[in-house]
């Protein structure tokens, strides 16, 4: 059982969440959790519950509130106790049981990774993922909202600043813009966010937009606050007006965690103000994660002028390492590495954390799909070009988590010699899951490949939402928005039959692994010695995962962290609750439940409702005749769900729902509407 403070006050157990209704005991619980592991005086608790004007019976009523909370804890199996101490009360919690402590713990760990910008970025994003909405929205305490909520909000802002500093230092300006547009509008008086936004726009080649944003900020500060922009903002404007190279943006400022300043390491000074390509012998140092270290330009102090000494964290992210070009790298790889871009994790259908282009990464432990791989490589290396000079197109489609991206990336690396200009992984969705427009993608690809062109490139358009998103990119050479002369692999959960009908190409529709492929994946990932010692248990684990590639990947990751666990014991443990246990505890986004939630979230609400009805009902609902008492679900609905990868081909019947997906829908239906409870 976990306490949730970073949003509505709630108790959570797995996917079940109990949001407390506004009440005086809820005020008491929030006050205790905000000061977890410390004695909190009765006087402070009374003010938190009733405000500055307290009733004469406040002391006795406080004891009643404590009793009601203890009963609530008992009802929900909460083992944490509210302890009476001299002068007040105390509640004990730890990072796994209280999201606020978990957030601060992850931010502290991020500070210790200052020499590894990518690792620090991942730790901060993990911390920010714990925030669930408006702070204490269901707690009606004037004292807490006046004294505590602003302090917590400031912790978050400091972490957002730090994340944006890191993104700018890594050259990932487009990703930083996603967070900065929101941050500057929500916090218009926060100059550091504006400075980061203007810098990110300028570094992205949007000089006019950067200057317009500066004028907007300047006007706001003068009209609302009667002050001029900070010296650092004015210096930045001057540099933009002069068209100066800002040099590499190094996140070298100290950042502060709960009042403790943590200095970041000084970086190797650059010999000039330009960025040093990673292929140059004199390039900036590279960390063990493959990330070019920051240059000599020190970032302004985190938080700007007069910032409070606290840190906070940021929203979405992906955790792939930054590709670094080797001396023999292709032109595309060299440009990608010099720009500091990176690619999303291989082999997953997790949402792209940013709409940026990266080199195609290797897929660890790639197993199976032999026939599909052979067919794709043959088609991509075919000598005869498509008619009317359209880009050579291969579509890889299938259910979420089926391994589309992994197959596309693996095949691309096998045929890299046929594409001298290199291979690019192009995310087709933004950080918030919205599709990227074709003109934006075409501009990014052109900028990465270079205007002159250096032979053919292979582009993986990853996670396409619908056909209209890519049609302009697959037009014949010379038309606006086209990707001339290149080969294109499209991955999508949708069947995209209309795209194939109008633009041609080959289709590779993926299904779950065979039993042999699942076993081979376990052998490759866990090692032959461990798997062959318990072959029956290994086959049982694969069956519990439904031979579903994403589930098997998550399972092997968990087993690799517990090398002493017998596979038979792991099978017994997994069999008790597969959905809850097919998740990575230190990275909750990587879970089968989360994967299916994101997929269902993309559906039209009416289609989602129809799928929920099918998954909760008997298998006969999928038949053409349907149950006797209900009749069939319209074939058009079933076809649309099959096209979205949510229905598989039978048997039995023309359609079926994967067991894990059916279990997820039934489980979610029981808890979809958040329960509320009176204390």
C-alpha positions in Angstrom: 0.0 0.0 0.0 1.3 3.4 -1.0 0.4 7.0 0.1 0.0 9.5 -2.8 0.6 13.1 -2.0 1.8 14.4 -5.4 -1.7 14.9 -6.7 -5.0 14.1 -4.9 -4.4 12.6 -1.5 -5.0 8.8 -2.0 -4.1 5.3 -1.0 -2.9 3.0 -3.7 -2.4 -0.7 -4.0 -1.2 -1.8 -7.4 -3.8 -0.4 -9.9 -6.4 0.1 -7.2 -6.6 3.6 -5.9 -8.7 5.1 -3.1 -9.0 8.8 -3.3 -10.0 10.3 0.1 -12.9 12.6 0.1 -12.3 16.1 1.6 -12.6 15.8 5.4 -10.7 16.8 8.6 -9.0 13.4 8.9 -7.8 13.9 5.3 -6.3 17.2 6.4 -4.6 15.4 9.3 -3.2 12.7 7.1 -1.8 15.2 4.6 -0.1 17.2 7.4 1.5 14.0 8.8 2.7 12.7 5.5 4.2 16.1 4.5 6.4 15.7 7.6 6.8 11.9 7.5 9.2 10.3 9.9 9.2 13.5 12.1 7.2 14.3 15.2 4.5 16.9 14.3 3.2 19.0 17.1 -0.5 18.9 18.0 -0.7 22.6 17.7 0.5 22.5 14.0 -1.9 19.6 13.3 -4.8 21.5 14.7 -4.0 24.6 12.5 -3.7 22.3 9.5 -7.2 20.8 10.2 -9.1 23.9 11.3 -7.0 26.9 10.3 -6.0 29.7 12.5 -9.3 29.9 14.4 -9.8 26.6 16.1 -12.8 25.3 18.1 -12.4 24.9 21.9 -12.7 21.1 21.5 -9.8 21.0 18.9 -7.5 18.9 21.1 -10.2 16.2 21.7 -11.3 16.3 18.1 -7.7 15.8 16.9 -7.7 12.5 18.8 -10.9 11.5 17.1 -9.4 12.2 13.7 -6.5 10.0 14.5 -8.8 7.2 15.5 -10.8 7.5 12.3 -7.5 7.4 10.3 -6.4 4.2 12.1 -9.7 2.6 11.3 -9.3 3.5 7.6 -5.8 2.0 7.6 -7.1 -1.2 9.2 -9.9 -1.4 6.6 -7.5 -1.2 3.7 -4.6 -3.3 5.1 -2.3 -0.3 5.7 0.5 -1.5 8.0 1.8 2.0 8.6 0.7 3.3 12.0 0.2 6.8 13.4 2.3 6.9 16.5 1.6 9.1 19.4 4.8 11.0 20.6 5.3 13.6 23.3 3.5 16.7 22.1 2.1 15.3 18.9 2.0 12.5 16.4 4.3 10.8 13.8 3.8 8.7 10.8 6.5 6.5 9.4 7.1 6.1 5.6 9.8 5.3 3.1 10.3 6.0 -0.6 8.4 2.9 -1.7 5.4 3.8 0.5 5.1 7.6 0.0 5.5 9.2 -3.4 6.9 12.4 -2.0 9.8 10.6 -0.4 10.2 8.5 -3.6 10.4 11.7 -5.6 13.0 13.3 -3.3 15.0 10.1 -3.2 15.2 9.9 -7.0 16.1 13.5 -7.3 19.0 12.9 -4.9 20.1 9.9 -6.9 20.0 12.1 -10.0 22.4 14.5 -8.3 24.9 11.7 -7.9 24.8 11.0 -11.6 25.9 14.5 -12.6 28.9 13.1 -14.6 26.4 11.1 -16.7 23.9 13.5 -18.2 21.7 10.8 -19.7 21.5 8.9 -16.5 20.7 12.0 -14.5 18.0 12.9 -17.0 16.4 9.4 -16.7 16.5 9.6 -12.9 14.8 13.0 -12.9 12.2 11.9 -15.3 11.4 8.9 -13.2 11.0 11.3 -10.3 8.6 13.5 -12.1 6.5 10.6 -13.3 5.3 10.3 -9.7 3.3 13.6 -10.0 -0.3 12.8 -10.7 -2.0 16.2 -11.0 -3.0 19.2 -8.8 -1.4 19.0 -5.4 -3.7 17.9 -2.6 -6.8 18.9 -4.6 -9.0 17.0 -2.2 -7.5 18.5 0.9 -9.3 21.6 2.2 -6.7 23.1 4.4 -5.9 26.7 4.0 -2.7 26.3 6.1 -1.3 23.5 4.0 -2.1 25.1 0.7 -0.6 28.4 1.9 2.6 27.0 3.6 3.3 23.5 2.1 1.9 23.3 -1.5 4.0 26.2 -2.8 7.2 24.6 -1.4 6.4 21.3 -3.1 5.5 23.1 -6.4 8.9 24.8 -6.2 10.7 21.5 -5.8 9.0 20.4 -9.1 10.0 23.6 -10.9 13.6 23.2 -9.9 13.7 19.7 -11.3 12.0 20.9 -14.5 14.7 23.5 -14.9 17.4 21.0 -14.4 15.9 18.6 -17.0 15.7 21.4 -19.5 19.3 22.4 -18.8 20.3 18.8 -19.4 18.4 18.6 -22.6 19.9 21.8 -23.9 23.4 20.5 -22.9 22.8 17.3 -24.9 21.6 19.2 -27.9 18.1 17.9 -27.7 16.4 21.3 -28.1 13.2 20.0 -29.7 12.5 17.8 -26.7 13.2 20.7 -24.3 10.7 22.8 -26.2 7.9 20.4 -25.4 8.2 21.1 -21.7 9.2 24.8 -22.0 6.2 25.9 -23.9 4.0 24.7 -21.2 6.2 25.9 -18.3 6.5 29.4 -19.6 2.7 29.8 -20.0 1.9 28.3 -16.6 4.6 30.3 -14.9 4.9 33.5 -16.9 7.0 35.3 -14.2 9.6 32.6 -14.1 12.5 34.1 -16.1 14.7 31.0 -16.2 12.1 29.1 -18.2 11.8 31.9 -20.7 15.6 32.0 -21.0 15.7 28.3 -21.7 12.8 28.5 -24.2 14.4 31.4 -26.1 17.7 29.6 -26.2 16.1 26.3 -27.4 14.3 28.2 -30.2 17.5 29.9 -31.3 19.5 26.7 -31.3 16.7 25.1 -33.3 17.2 27.7 -36.1 14.0 29.7 -35.2 15.7 33.1 -34.6 12.6 35.2 -35.4 10.5 33.1 -32.9 13.2 33.4 -30.3 13.2 37.3 -30.6 9.4 37.4 -30.6 9.4 35.4 -27.4 11.9 37.8 -25.8 9.8 40.8 -26.7 6.7 39.1 -25.2 8.5 38.3 -21.9 10.0 41.8 -21.7 6.5 43.3 -22.2 5.0 41.1 -19.5 7.7 41.9 -17.0 7.4 45.7 -17.6 3.6 45.7 -17.5 2.9 43.3 -14.7 6.0 43.7 -12.5 7.6 46.9 -13.5 11.0 45.3 -13.9 13.4 44.8 -16.8 14.5 41.3 -18.0 17.4 39.8 -16.1 21.0 40.5 -17.4 21.3 36.9 -18.6 18.1 37.3 -20.7 19.4 40.6 -22.1 22.7 39.1 -23.0 20.9 36.2 -24.8 18.9 38.7 -26.8 22.0 40.5 -27.9 23.7 37.3 -29.0 20.6 36.4 -31.0 20.5 39.8 -32.7 24.2 39.5 -33.6 23.6 36.0 -34.9 26.3 34.6 -32.6 27.1 31.0 -32.1 26.1 30.3 -28.5 28.6 27.5 -28.2 27.7 24.1 -26.7 25.1 24.4 -23.9 26.7 22.8 -20.9 24.5 22.1 -17.9 27.3 22.9 -15.5 25.5 24.9 -12.9 25.0 23.6 -9.4 21.6 22.4 -8.5 20.0 22.2 -5.1 18.2 19.4 -3.4 16.4 20.1 -0.2 18.8 22.9 0.7 22.0 21.1 -0.1 24.0 22.5 -3.1 25.5 19.8 -5.3 28.1 21.1 -7.7 28.2 19.6 -11.1 31.5 18.7 -12.7 33.4 21.1 -14.8 33.5 20.1 -18.4 36.5 20.0 -20.7 36.7 23.5 -22.3 36.2 23.6 -26.0 38.8 25.1 -28.3 36.2 27.3 -30.0 32.6 28.4 -29.6 31.3 25.9 -32.1 30.0 22.4 -31.3 32.7 19.7 -31.7 31.6 16.7 -33.9 31.8 13.5 -32.0 33.8 12.0 -34.9 36.6 14.6 -34.5 39.7 13.3 -32.7 39.5 16.4 -30.5 35.9 15.9 -29.6 34.5 16.6 -26.2 34.9 13.8 -23.7 32.3 11.0 -24.0 30.8 9.3 -21.0 30.4 5.6 -20.7 26.8 5.9 -21.8 28.0 7.4 -25.1 27.0 10.9 -24.4 29.2 13.8 -25.5 30.1 15.8 -22.4 29.1 19.5 -22.2 31.2 22.3 -23.5 32.7 25.3 -21.8 29.7 27.6 -21.6 28.4 27.5 -18.0 24.7 27.6 -17.7 23.2 30.3 -15.5 22.5 29.3 -11.9 19.5 27.0 -11.7 16.3 28.9 -10.9 17.6 32.3 -12.1 17.7 35.2 -9.7 16.6 34.6 -6.2 15.6 31.0 -6.8 14.5 29.0 -3.8 17.0 26.2 -2.8 14.9 23.3 -3.9 14.7 20.9 -6.8 11.8 19.4 -8.7 11.4 17.1 -11.6 9.9 16.8 -15.1 7.4 14.8 -17.2 7.8 12.3 -19.9 11.1 10.8 -21.3 12.7 7.9 -23.0 15.9 6.3 -21.8 18.0 5.4 -24.8 21.6 6.2 -24.9 22.9 8.9 -27.3 24.5 7.3 -30.4 28.1 8.4 -30.9 29.5 8.2 -34.4 32.6 6.1 -34.8 35.4 7.1 -37.2 33.9 4.9 -39.9 30.3 6.0 -39.3 27.9 6.9 -42.1 27.3 10.6 -42.8 23.9 10.4 -41.1 25.3 8.7 -38.0 28.0 11.4 -37.8 25.5 14.2 -38.0 23.2 12.5 -35.5 26.0 12.0 -33.0 27.3 15.5 -33.4 23.8 16.9 -32.8 23.4 14.8 -29.7 20.2 13.2 -30.7 19.2 9.7 -29.6 16.7 7.0 -30.3 14.0 5.4 -28.2 14.5 2.0 -26.5 14.5 -0.9 -28.9 12.0 -3.6 -28.9 9.2 -1.7 -27.0 6.0 0.0 -28.0 6.4 2.6 -25.2 5.4 6.1 -26.2 8.2 8.1 -27.8 9.4 10.5 -25.2 10.3 13.1 -27.8 9.8 13.8 -31.5 13.5 13.7 -32.4 15.4 11.8 -35.0 18.2 9.4 -34.1 20.4 6.7 -35.5 18.9 3.2 -35.5 20.1 1.4 -32.3 20.9 -2.3 -32.0 18.3 -4.5 -30.5 19.6 -6.5 -27.5 18.8 -10.2 -27.6 16.9 -10.1 -30.8 15.4 -13.5 -31.3 12.9 -15.2 -33.7 11.2 -13.6 -36.6 13.5 -15.4 -39.0 11.1 -15.5 -41.9 10.0 -11.9 -41.4 13.6 -10.7 -41.2 14.6 -12.5 -44.4 11.6 -11.1 -46.3 12.3 -7.6 -45.1 16.0 -7.6 -45.9 15.3 -9.0 -49.3 12.8 -6.3 -50.1 14.9 -3.5 -48.8 17.9 -4.6 -50.9 16.0 -5.3 -54.1 17.6 -3.6 -57.0 14.5 -2.7 -59.0 13.0 0.6 -57.8 9.3 1.0 -57.3 7.3 2.4 -60.2 6.9 6.2 -60.5 9.9 6.7 -58.3 8.1 6.6 -55.0 10.1 5.6 -51.9 10.5 1.9 -51.4 8.1 1.1 -48.6 7.7 -1.8 -46.1 4.9 -1.7 -43.5 5.3 -3.5 -40.2 2.0 -3.7 -38.3 0.6 -5.5 -35.4 -0.6 -5.3 -31.8 1.0 -3.0 -29.3 4.1 -4.7 -27.8 4.3 -7.3 -30.6 7.8 -6.2 -31.6 7.3 -4.0 -34.6 10.0 -1.5 -33.8 12.5 -4.2 -32.8 12.0 -6.1 -36.1 12.3 -2.8 -38.1 15.5 -1.8 -36.3 17.1 -5.2 -36.5 16.4 -5.5 -40.3 17.7 -2.0 -40.9 21.0 -2.8 -39.2 21.4 -5.9 -41.3 21.1 -4.0 -44.6 23.1 -0.9 -43.6 25.7 -1.5 -46.3 23.0 -0.9 -48.9 22.3 2.6 -47.6 25.5 4.6 -47.6 23.7 7.7 -46.2 22.8 5.7 -43.1 19.6 4.7 -41.3 17.4 7.0 -39.3 14.8 6.3 -36.6 12.0 8.9 -36.9 9.5 9.0 -34.1 6.1 9.9 -35.5 4.4 10.9 -32.2 5.2 13.7 -29.9 6.0 13.4 -26.2 2.3 13.7 -25.4 1.3 11.0 -27.9 0.0 13.4 -30.5 1.0 12.6 -34.1 3.6 14.7 -35.8 2.6 16.3 -39.0 4.2 15.2 -42.2 5.7 18.6 -43.1 7.5 18.7 -39.7 8.9 15.2 -40.2 10.0 16.0 -43.7 11.8 19.2 -42.5 13.6 17.3 -39.7 14.7 14.5 -42.0 16.0 17.0 -44.6 17.9 18.9 -41.9 19.5 15.7 -40.6 20.4 14.2 -44.0 21.7 17.5 -45.2 20.7 19.5 -48.3 23.3 18.0 -50.6 22.4 14.4 -50.2 24.9 11.6 -49.8 23.3 8.5 -51.3 20.2 6.6 -50.2 19.1 6.4 -46.6 16.8 4.0 -44.8 14.1 5.8 -42.7 12.1 4.0 -40.0 8.9 6.0 -39.5 8.1 4.6 -36.1 4.6 4.4 -34.5 2.5 6.0 -37.3 -1.0 6.8 -36.2 -2.8 6.8 -39.5 -2.3 6.8 -43.2 -2.8 10.5 -43.7 0.2 11.1 -41.5 2.7 9.6 -44.0 1.0 9.9 -47.4 2.7 13.2 -48.2 6.1 11.6 -47.4 5.6 8.8 -49.8 4.8 10.8 -52.9 7.0 10.6 -56.0 10.4 12.3 -56.1 10.1 16.1 -56.5 6.7 16.6 -54.9 6.5 18.7 -51.8 7.2 16.9 -48.6 8.5 13.7 -50.3 11.4 11.6 -49.2 13.2 11.3 -52.5 15.2 8.2 -53.3 15.1 6.7 -49.9 13.7 3.5 -48.5 11.0 3.7 -45.8 9.9 1.2 -43.2 6.6 2.2 -41.5 5.7 0.7 -38.1 2.1 1.1 -37.0 -0.4 -0.6 -34.8 -2.9 0.1 -37.6 -3.2 -2.0 -40.7 -3.0 1.1 -42.9 -4.6 -0.8 -45.8 -5.6 2.5 -47.4 -2.0 3.5 -47.6 -0.9 0.3 -49.3 -3.8 0.6 -51.7 -2.9 4.1 -52.8 0.9 4.0 -52.5 1.9 0.4 -52.8 4.5 -1.4 -50.7 4.9 -4.7 -48.8 3.1 -5.6 -45.5 4.6 -7.6 -42.7 1.9 -8.3 -40.1 3.3 -9.6 -36.8 1.6 -12.0 -34.4 2.7 -13.5 -31.1 5.8 -15.7 -30.9 5.6 -19.4 -31.5 6.4 -21.6 -28.6 9.9 -22.2 -30.1 10.6 -18.5 -30.5 9.5 -17.8 -26.9 11.8 -20.5 -25.6 14.7 -19.2 -27.8 14.2 -15.7 -26.4 14.5 -17.0 -22.9 17.6 -18.9 -23.8 19.2 -15.9 -25.4 18.3 -13.4 -22.6 18.8 -15.6 -19.5 21.5 -17.9 -20.8 21.4 -21.6 -21.8 22.7 -22.9 -18.5 19.8 -21.4 -16.5 17.0 -22.2 -19.0 18.1 -25.7 -19.9 18.3 -26.6 -16.2 14.5 -26.1 -16.0 13.1 -26.4 -19.5 9.5 -27.2 -18.4 9.5 -24.2 -16.1 10.8 -22.0 -19.0 8.0 -23.2 -21.3 5.5 -22.5 -18.5 6.8 -19.0 -18.1 6.5 -18.4 -21.9 2.9 -19.7 -21.8 2.0 -17.4 -18.8 3.3 -14.5 -20.9 1.0 -15.6 -23.8 4.1 -15.8 -26.0 3.7 -12.0 -26.2 7.1 -10.4 -27.0 6.7 -7.3 -24.7 5.7 -9.5 -21.8 8.6 -11.8 -22.3 11.0 -8.9 -22.5 9.7 -7.5 -19.1 9.9 -11.0 -17.6 13.5 -11.6 -18.7 14.5 -8.2 -17.3 13.0 -9.1 -13.9 14.7 -12.5 -13.9 18.1 -11.1 -14.9 18.0 -8.9 -11.7 17.3 -12.0 -9.6 19.8 -14.6 -10.9 19.3 -16.9 -7.9 15.5 -17.3 -8.4 14.5 -20.7 -9.8 12.4 -20.6 -12.9 9.9 -22.9 -11.3 9.5 -20.6 -8.4 9.2 -17.6 -10.8 6.5 -19.4 -12.7 4.5 -20.0 -9.5 4.9 -16.4 -8.6 4.0 -15.0 -12.0 1.0 -17.3 -12.3 -0.6 -15.7 -9.2 -1.1 -12.4 -10.9 0.6 -12.1 -14.3 -0.6 -8.5 -15.1 0.5 -7.1 -11.8 3.9 -8.8 -12.0 4.7 -8.1 -15.7 6.1 -4.7 -14.8 9.5 -3.2 -13.9 9.2 -1.9 -10.4 11.9 0.8 -10.9 10.3 1.9 -14.2 6.5 1.6 -13.9 6.0 2.8 -17.5 7.5 -0.5 -18.7 4.5 -2.8 -17.9 2.0 -4.8 -19.9 -0.8 -2.9 -18.2 0.7 0.5 -19.2 1.2 -0.7 -22.8 -2.4 -1.8 -23.1 -3.6 1.4 -21.4 -1.8 3.6 -23.9 -3.1 1.5 -26.9 -6.7 1.7 -25.7 -6.3 5.4 -25.0 -5.8 6.0 -28.7 -9.1 4.5 -29.7 -12.2 6.4 -30.5 -14.3 6.3 -27.2 -17.1 4.5 -28.9 -14.7 1.9 -30.3 -13.0 1.6 -26.9 -16.4 0.9 -25.4 -17.2 -1.7 -28.0 -13.9 -3.4 -27.3 -14.5 -3.4 -23.5 -17.9 -5.0 -24.2 -16.2 -7.7 -26.3 -13.4 -8.4 -23.8 -15.8 -8.7 -20.9 -18.3 -10.8 -22.7 -18.2 -14.5 -23.8 -16.0 -15.5 -26.8 -19.2 -16.0 -28.8 -19.5 -12.2 -29.1 -16.7 -12.4 -31.7 -18.6 -14.9 -33.9 -20.5 -13.8 -36.9 -23.7 -15.1 -35.3 -23.0 -13.8 -31.8 -24.7 -15.1 -28.6 -28.4 -16.2 -29.0 -29.6 -13.6 -26.6 -27.6 -10.7 -28.0 -26.7 -11.2 -31.6 -23.4 -10.3 -33.2 -21.2 -7.2 -32.8 -21.3 -5.4 -36.2 -18.6 -6.7 -38.5 -17.4 -3.2 -39.2 -16.6 -2.7 -35.5 -14.8 -6.0 -35.3 -12.8 -5.1 -38.5 -11.8 -1.7 -37.1 -10.6 -3.4 -33.9 -8.7 -6.0 -35.8 -7.1 -3.2 -37.9 -6.0 -1.5 -34.7 -4.2 -4.7 -33.6 -6.6 -5.5 -30.7 -8.2 -8.5 -32.3 -6.2 -11.4 -33.6 -7.0 -13.8 -36.3 -8.7 -17.0 -35.0 -9.2 -19.8 -34.3 -11.7 -20.2 -32.9 -13.8 -18.1 -35.2 -12.5 -15.3 -37.4 -11.3 -13.2 -34.4 -10.0 -13.7 -30.9 -8.6 -11.5 -28.1 -5.2 -12.3 -26.6 -5.6 -13.6 -23.0 -3.4 -10.9 -21.5 -5.4 -8.1 -23.2 -8.7 -9.7 -22.2 -7.5 -10.0 -18.6 -6.3 -6.4 -18.6 -9.7 -5.0 -19.9 -11.6 -7.0 -17.3 -9.3 -5.9 -14.5 -9.4 -2.3 -15.6 -13.2 -2.3 -15.9 -13.4 -3.1 -12.2 -11.3 -0.1 -11.2 -11.6 2.4 -14.1 -13.8 4.7 -12.1 -11.7 5.8 -9.2 -13.3 4.9 -6.0 -13.8 7.6 -3.4 -14.1 6.9 0.3 -15.2 8.9 3.3 -12.8 8.9 6.3 
